[in-house]
């Protein structure tokens, strides 16, 4: 029988109780909620751009995947939400700093707004532990 395991990292802020989980694992598949540049690793100024926010998100993602027993190269799917699609190259620039070889499958979607007006990028991920 499959069990859901919640994974946390001391390097990634957890949401308040009863809102969502940042990271769940079921049968070696890691599901990471939409992460933003708000972080305990790097406090970003309000004016931080898409590149800076994406870098922090990929750092957080790396910490969560490692806490789940994998590595960033196990990520197979990304969904990237941006508030300005014209800035997508800045997100891609940050992504290239974290991924090599076969990049994860990916969708990039422009949205009208995210949870806070200072948030310009939010990224969800799926990883298969040991796939890389």
ChimeraX commands (.cxc) that place a marker at each C-alpha (Angstrom):
marker #1 position 0.00,0.00,0.00 radius 0.5
marker #1 position 1.33,3.44,-0.94 radius 0.5
marker #1 position 1.91,5.96,1.77 radius 0.5
marker #1 position 2.23,9.73,1.53 radius 0.5
marker #1 position 5.34,11.09,3.24 radius 0.5
marker #1 position 5.73,14.79,3.93 radius 0.5
marker #1 position 9.29,16.03,3.43 radius 0.5
marker #1 position 10.70,19.18,4.97 radius 0.5
marker #1 position 14.05,20.93,4.83 radius 0.5
marker #1 position 15.45,23.30,7.44 radius 0.5
marker #1 position 16.55,25.47,4.49 radius 0.5
marker #1 position 12.99,26.04,3.21 radius 0.5
marker #1 position 10.25,27.87,5.09 radius 0.5
marker #1 position 7.18,25.74,5.71 radius 0.5
marker #1 position 3.71,27.22,5.23 radius 0.5
marker #1 position 1.48,27.78,8.25 radius 0.5
marker #1 position -0.44,24.65,9.35 radius 0.5
marker #1 position -3.43,23.47,7.33 radius 0.5
marker #1 position -2.65,25.45,4.16 radius 0.5
marker #1 position -0.49,23.16,1.96 radius 0.5
marker #1 position 2.63,21.00,2.01 radius 0.5
marker #1 position 5.75,22.11,0.16 radius 0.5
marker #1 position 6.84,18.57,-0.63 radius 0.5
marker #1 position 5.17,15.15,-0.59 radius 0.5
marker #1 position 6.58,11.80,-1.71 radius 0.5
marker #1 position 4.55,8.80,-2.85 radius 0.5
marker #1 position 6.28,5.65,-4.17 radius 0.5
marker #1 position 9.50,7.51,-4.97 radius 0.5
marker #1 position 7.73,10.35,-6.78 radius 0.5
marker #1 position 8.31,13.80,-5.32 radius 0.5
marker #1 position 5.63,16.47,-5.69 radius 0.5
marker #1 position 6.76,20.01,-4.94 radius 0.5
marker #1 position 4.21,22.79,-4.54 radius 0.5
marker #1 position 4.54,26.10,-6.27 radius 0.5
marker #1 position 7.64,27.64,-4.70 radius 0.5
marker #1 position 8.33,31.35,-4.68 radius 0.5
marker #1 position 11.36,33.52,-3.95 radius 0.5
marker #1 position 10.29,33.97,-0.34 radius 0.5
marker #1 position 12.89,31.98,1.49 radius 0.5
marker #1 position 14.81,31.30,4.65 radius 0.5
marker #1 position 17.97,30.80,2.55 radius 0.5
marker #1 position 18.00,34.13,0.74 radius 0.5
marker #1 position 15.88,37.08,1.67 radius 0.5
marker #1 position 15.16,38.94,-1.53 radius 0.5
marker #1 position 14.46,42.65,-1.74 radius 0.5
marker #1 position 10.97,43.59,-2.97 radius 0.5
marker #1 position 12.39,44.72,-6.31 radius 0.5
marker #1 position 14.13,41.38,-7.03 radius 0.5
marker #1 position 13.62,40.39,-10.64 radius 0.5
marker #1 position 12.66,37.13,-12.29 radius 0.5
marker #1 position 16.24,35.86,-12.44 radius 0.5
marker #1 position 16.89,36.40,-8.72 radius 0.5
marker #1 position 13.53,34.92,-7.74 radius 0.5
marker #1 position 13.99,31.87,-9.97 radius 0.5
marker #1 position 17.46,31.22,-8.53 radius 0.5
marker #1 position 16.07,31.16,-4.99 radius 0.5
marker #1 position 13.25,28.86,-6.10 radius 0.5
marker #1 position 15.66,26.39,-7.70 radius 0.5
marker #1 position 17.81,26.46,-4.53 radius 0.5
marker #1 position 14.73,25.63,-2.45 radius 0.5
marker #1 position 13.74,22.90,-4.89 radius 0.5
marker #1 position 17.22,21.38,-4.64 radius 0.5
marker #1 position 16.99,21.31,-0.82 radius 0.5
marker #1 position 13.57,19.64,-0.88 radius 0.5
marker #1 position 14.54,17.01,-3.47 radius 0.5
marker #1 position 17.69,16.19,-1.48 radius 0.5
marker #1 position 15.67,15.95,1.73 radius 0.5
marker #1 position 13.43,13.46,-0.11 radius 0.5
marker #1 position 16.49,11.33,-0.96 radius 0.5
marker #1 position 17.09,12.45,-4.53 radius 0.5
marker #1 position 18.97,15.03,-6.50 radius 0.5
marker #1 position 17.90,17.88,-8.74 radius 0.5
marker #1 position 18.63,15.81,-11.84 radius 0.5
marker #1 position 15.72,13.56,-10.77 radius 0.5
marker #1 position 13.28,16.38,-11.58 radius 0.5
marker #1 position 11.26,15.40,-14.64 radius 0.5
marker #1 position 8.56,18.10,-14.76 radius 0.5
marker #1 position 8.40,21.84,-14.09 radius 0.5
marker #1 position 5.46,24.19,-14.33 radius 0.5
marker #1 position 6.60,27.80,-14.24 radius 0.5
marker #1 position 4.20,30.67,-13.61 radius 0.5
marker #1 position 5.34,34.21,-14.41 radius 0.5
marker #1 position 3.58,37.55,-14.27 radius 0.5
marker #1 position 5.49,38.87,-17.31 radius 0.5
marker #1 position 6.20,36.34,-20.07 radius 0.5
marker #1 position 8.60,38.84,-21.68 radius 0.5
marker #1 position 10.98,38.09,-18.79 radius 0.5
marker #1 position 11.00,34.31,-19.43 radius 0.5
marker #1 position 14.62,34.37,-20.59 radius 0.5
marker #1 position 15.64,35.48,-17.09 radius 0.5
marker #1 position 13.92,32.41,-15.62 radius 0.5
marker #1 position 15.55,30.17,-18.23 radius 0.5
marker #1 position 18.94,31.72,-17.42 radius 0.5
marker #1 position 18.51,30.74,-13.77 radius 0.5
marker #1 position 17.26,27.26,-14.75 radius 0.5
marker #1 position 20.43,26.63,-16.79 radius 0.5
marker #1 position 22.50,27.18,-13.63 radius 0.5
marker #1 position 20.78,24.24,-11.91 radius 0.5
marker #1 position 20.03,21.68,-14.65 radius 0.5
marker #1 position 22.33,19.91,-17.11 radius 0.5
marker #1 position 21.85,17.31,-19.81 radius 0.5
marker #1 position 18.24,16.43,-20.47 radius 0.5
marker #1 position 16.24,19.27,-18.96 radius 0.5
marker #1 position 12.93,18.49,-17.24 radius 0.5
marker #1 position 9.76,18.74,-19.28 radius 0.5
marker #1 position 8.37,22.20,-18.72 radius 0.5
marker #1 position 5.42,24.53,-19.23 radius 0.5
marker #1 position 5.73,28.27,-18.77 radius 0.5
marker #1 position 2.49,30.16,-18.20 radius 0.5
marker #1 position 1.83,33.86,-17.77 radius 0.5
marker #1 position -0.68,34.66,-15.03 radius 0.5
marker #1 position -2.31,37.96,-14.07 radius 0.5
marker #1 position -0.96,37.82,-10.52 radius 0.5
marker #1 position 0.59,35.54,-7.91 radius 0.5
marker #1 position 0.00,35.46,-4.13 radius 0.5
marker #1 position 1.78,38.77,-3.51 radius 0.5
marker #1 position 2.47,41.67,-5.88 radius 0.5
marker #1 position 6.24,41.31,-5.33 radius 0.5
marker #1 position 6.21,37.67,-6.47 radius 0.5
marker #1 position 6.99,37.42,-10.17 radius 0.5
marker #1 position 7.78,33.70,-10.47 radius 0.5
marker #1 position 6.32,30.52,-8.97 radius 0.5
marker #1 position 7.49,27.02,-9.92 radius 0.5
marker #1 position 6.04,23.54,-9.28 radius 0.5
marker #1 position 8.04,20.35,-9.80 radius 0.5
marker #1 position 7.76,16.57,-10.00 radius 0.5
marker #1 position 10.79,14.34,-9.47 radius 0.5
marker #1 position 11.33,10.57,-9.58 radius 0.5
marker #1 position 13.92,9.59,-6.96 radius 0.5
marker #1 position 16.82,7.72,-8.54 radius 0.5
marker #1 position 15.71,8.39,-12.12 radius 0.5
marker #1 position 18.85,10.25,-13.12 radius 0.5
marker link #1:1,2 radius 0.2
marker link #1:2,3 radius 0.2
marker link #1:3,4 radius 0.2
marker link #1:4,5 radius 0.2
marker link #1:5,6 radius 0.2
marker link #1:6,7 radius 0.2
marker link #1:7,8 radius 0.2
marker link #1:8,9 radius 0.2
marker link #1:9,10 radius 0.2
marker link #1:10,11 radius 0.2
marker link #1:11,12 radius 0.2
marker link #1:12,13 radius 0.2
marker link #1:13,14 radius 0.2
marker link #1:14,15 radius 0.2
marker link #1:15,16 radius 0.2
marker link #1:16,17 radius 0.2
marker link #1:17,18 radius 0.2
marker link #1:18,19 radius 0.2
marker link #1:19,20 radius 0.2
marker link #1:20,21 radius 0.2
marker link #1:21,22 radius 0.2
marker link #1:22,23 radius 0.2
marker link #1:23,24 radius 0.2
marker link #1:24,25 radius 0.2
marker link #1:25,26 radius 0.2
marker link #1:26,27 radius 0.2
marker link #1:27,28 radius 0.2
marker link #1:28,29 radius 0.2
marker link #1:29,30 radius 0.2
marker link #1:30,31 radius 0.2
marker link #1:31,32 radius 0.2
marker link #1:32,33 radius 0.2
marker link #1:33,34 radius 0.2
marker link #1:34,35 radius 0.2
marker link #1:35,36 radius 0.2
marker link #1:36,37 radius 0.2
marker link #1:37,38 radius 0.2
marker link #1:38,39 radius 0.2
marker link #1:39,40 radius 0.2
marker link #1:40,41 radius 0.2
marker link #1:41,42 radius 0.2
marker link #1:42,43 radius 0.2
marker link #1:43,44 radius 0.2
marker link #1:44,45 radius 0.2
marker link #1:45,46 radius 0.2
marker link #1:46,47 radius 0.2
marker link #1:47,48 radius 0.2
marker link #1:48,49 radius 0.2
marker link #1:49,50 radius 0.2
marker link #1:50,51 radius 0.2
marker link #1:51,52 radius 0.2
marker link #1:52,53 radius 0.2
marker link #1:53,54 radius 0.2
marker link #1:54,55 radius 0.2
marker link #1:55,56 radius 0.2
marker link #1:56,57 radius 0.2
marker link #1:57,58 radius 0.2
marker link #1:58,59 radius 0.2
marker link #1:59,60 radius 0.2
marker link #1:60,61 radius 0.2
marker link #1:61,62 radius 0.2
marker link #1:62,63 radius 0.2
marker link #1:63,64 radius 0.2
marker link #1:64,65 radius 0.2
marker link #1:65,66 radius 0.2
marker link #1:66,67 radius 0.2
marker link #1:67,68 radius 0.2
marker link #1:68,69 radius 0.2
marker link #1:69,70 radius 0.2
marker link #1:70,71 radius 0.2
marker link #1:71,72 radius 0.2
marker link #1:72,73 radius 0.2
marker link #1:73,74 radius 0.2
marker link #1:74,75 radius 0.2
marker link #1:75,76 radius 0.2
marker link #1:76,77 radius 0.2
marker link #1:77,78 radius 0.2
marker link #1:78,79 radius 0.2
marker link #1:79,80 radius 0.2
marker link #1:80,81 radius 0.2
marker link #1:81,82 radius 0.2
marker link #1:82,83 radius 0.2
marker link #1:83,84 radius 0.2
marker link #1:84,85 radius 0.2
marker link #1:85,86 radius 0.2
marker link #1:86,87 radius 0.2
marker link #1:87,88 radius 0.2
marker link #1:88,89 radius 0.2
marker link #1:89,90 radius 0.2
marker link #1:90,91 radius 0.2
marker link #1:91,92 radius 0.2
marker link #1:92,93 radius 0.2
marker link #1:93,94 radius 0.2
marker link #1:94,95 radius 0.2
marker link #1:95,96 radius 0.2
marker link #1:96,97 radius 0.2
marker link #1:97,98 radius 0.2
marker link #1:98,99 radius 0.2
marker link #1:99,100 radius 0.2
marker link #1:100,101 radius 0.2
marker link #1:101,102 radius 0.2
marker link #1:102,103 radius 0.2
marker link #1:103,104 radius 0.2
marker link #1:104,105 radius 0.2
marker link #1:105,106 radius 0.2
marker link #1:106,107 radius 0.2
marker link #1:107,108 radius 0.2
marker link #1:108,109 radius 0.2
marker link #1:109,110 radius 0.2
marker link #1:110,111 radius 0.2
marker link #1:111,112 radius 0.2
marker link #1:112,113 radius 0.2
marker link #1:113,114 radius 0.2
marker link #1:114,115 radius 0.2
marker link #1:115,116 radius 0.2
marker link #1:116,117 radius 0.2
marker link #1:117,118 radius 0.2
marker link #1:118,119 radius 0.2
marker link #1:119,120 radius 0.2
marker link #1:120,121 radius 0.2
marker link #1:121,122 radius 0.2
marker link #1:122,123 radius 0.2
marker link #1:123,124 radius 0.2
marker link #1:124,125 radius 0.2
marker link #1:125,126 radius 0.2
marker link #1:126,127 radius 0.2
marker link #1:127,128 radius 0.2
marker link #1:128,129 radius 0.2
marker link #1:129,130 radius 0.2
marker link #1:130,131 radius 0.2
marker link #1:131,132 radius 0.2
view
